[in-house]
């Protein structure tokens, strides 16, 4: 970074905040240049600190450091280290992971609905406004008090470690690690471990899973190169005896047992699920039941999920949707369950071992569909954040299903894939959106797609 760029990056400007954009920031302009501003609300006038402002950049990035004209939807941030105003006043950027914590929950959901609508229109040519629904306590009470605060929902959390060996989190788009002493978005099972009181020297990363059913938590430690076993034993001794602990290699995904087990036991939709190490599981404590209910509702109400039906669960993870589909189609039906990650696929095999109508296949979705062609009544699709992509979408349509339930955690990749379907005459028959990541810009959608008549 040149001295000129560095000076400009630290500069402060006053701007008027425009609309919300995908990614957790709002759009502002300075002398014709777009500036993506985090920690703002549309309609505000704010003072910003430039955090990425190269002279040749098409746009700049910035954080709010002072609010000059506040939105009525602005609230006090619940987490000091994630509060941009407070963090910068203490000389450091805020941690990521709670970038909408300064916005009332009701307005958060409205902003997410705006983003979803914009992505659908721009990338798929669909004009549709979809409510982003509250889940759990917020859905049950209809307000935002007490249990509906949008806090205490994360059953999984990922942490970095400061150079001094303290638990921390990264600032947004930065290698800087900020020490933390609480994680308000996490369930009590994670906070009760009090990992911030432990000397984590020799560890580069910490992953924690605390199942919503209250079963045994798992702490995964990623040691730095050269860290001795004795150092890990010292960390182990500071953790409660009823907590499983393993070391793991983030690059390979391998976990080595240090105490207890290398997996957790999750419960959802009337089933028990073993999930190993970093294996994928929905983060929000109420997400599994919410998403299974939405998927089964769309497929069953449409007549696509009856006893004897032939269905598939693609990007199946540990088998959450597979189990629900197997219950619905019964022993006279069949479920093809496809997952790419070997460890997670092994979990699915264990979790569904007593369902003879289920076939578990480990491999890339596009390869499995090519090698195992069949006519499906319905498909369930839950791809990673990048989406399925054009090639996979083409294969899905070629499989000739009567309907597809598409579960997505990213409105941009979903809208892009929806555009591919629509090019071949498919329709967006139903769409629901859920606020499964309160105080962040993320959301989850469930769509029902149907082929041309």
Secondary structure, 3 states (H helix, E strand, C coil): CCHHHHHHHCCEEEEECCCEECCCEEEEEECCEEEEEECCCCCCEEEEEEEECCCCCCEEEEEEEEEEECCCCECCCCCHHHCHHHHHHCCCCCECCCCCCCECHHHHHHHHHHHHHHHHHHHHCCCCCCCEECCHHHHHHCCCCHHHCCCCCECEEEEEECCCCCEEEEECCCCCEEECCCCCCECHHHHCCCHHHCCCCCEEEEEEECCCCCCCCEEEEEECCCCCHHHHHHHHHCCCCCCEEEEEECCCCEEEEEECCCEEEEEECCEEEEEECCCCCCCECCHHHHHHHHHHHHHHHCCCCCCCCEEEEECCCCCHHHHHHHHHHCCCCEEEEEECCHHHHHHHHHHCCCCCCEEEEECCHHHHHHHCCCCCCEEEECCCCCCCCHHHHHHHHHCCCCEEEEEECCHHHHHHHHHHHHHCCCEEEEEEEECCCCCCCCCEEEEEEECCC
